[in-house]
Amino acid sequence: MIRIIPSITVMKGRTTRLAQGDFKRETVYDQSPLEVAKQFEDAGVSQVHLVDLEGARRGASINYDVLESIVGHTNLEISFSGGLYTDGDIIKAYEYGASNIIAATIAAYRPEYFASWIVSYGRERITLGADSINGKIAIRGWQKDTEIDLFDHIEQFFNRGLKYVKTTDIPKHGAMTGPSLKLYKEILARFPGICLIAGGGVGSIDDIEKLRELGVWGVVFGKAFYEGAITLKHLERYLISV
C-alpha cells in the first residue's frame, strides 16, 4: 500500500504554498500548521512532510518551534526538511521531534558528508531530497539550478546504502496536472528496492492510484488537499491499514 504523506509547508509560522517553488507566488492558508496536522492525524494519516521554506531559502532551519508544536500535540511521524546542513542541524531536528530528515542541498554540495549521515544516523532516518528541473538537480529551496544529473545523483547514494529518496518534478509542483509517471517508473527500474517518495503534479485521487500501481513507496502532496481536489474522505482507502 502506498504511504500517504501530506505536505505542510511553513513560512513565518504560517501554512504556505508556493507554485513551482516561486517565493513570489505564495499562497497563505487560514489554518495553522498544527491545525492542519491534527486534521490529518484524525483522518488516520501517520506521517507528514514538514517543510521549513525559510530554512530552505536561507540555508538554516528556522521553524523548529512549528516542528516541536506538532510533535507535542499529535502522534504523527514528521519528515522535516529545509536548511539542514550540519550534524548539529540534524541533531537539533531530532531533538525537536523529527522522525526523519530530508536533505537536498548538502547532498549536492558535499556528497561525501551526506553519505556519512546514512551510516551515522541510519538509513531509516535519512532521506535524499532529489528535486529536479528537466533532469537536473535544483537546490536551496529550488532557487538555484545545478548541472547535476538526477539519476547520477541518486546512484551515488544508492550505492552507499540509501533507502529513501524524495523526488519532485519541480515544473509540476502545485500545477495539479498529474505526476511524472515516466520519470518515477525509470527511477524504480534503475534503482531496485529504492523507497521512492513522489511529489509534484498530484491533483486527484486517481493520480495517487496511478502512483500506487507503479510501485511508488510514498506520495507527497499539498495543494490538491488545500484546494479541495483531494479530501480526507478520498484518502480513506489508503489509510485503512495505517
Beta strands, then each sheet from edge to edge (+ up, - down):
strand 1: 3-11
strand 2: 14-19
strand 3: 22-28
strand 4: 47-52
strand 5: 77-81
strand 6: 100-103
strand 7: 126-129
strand 8: 132-133
strand 9: 136-139
strand 10: 144-149
strand 11: 164-168
strand 12: 195-199
strand 13: 218-221
sheet 1: 3+ 2- 1+ 4+ 5+ 6+ 7+ 11+ 12+ 13+
sheet 2: 8+ 9- 10+
end
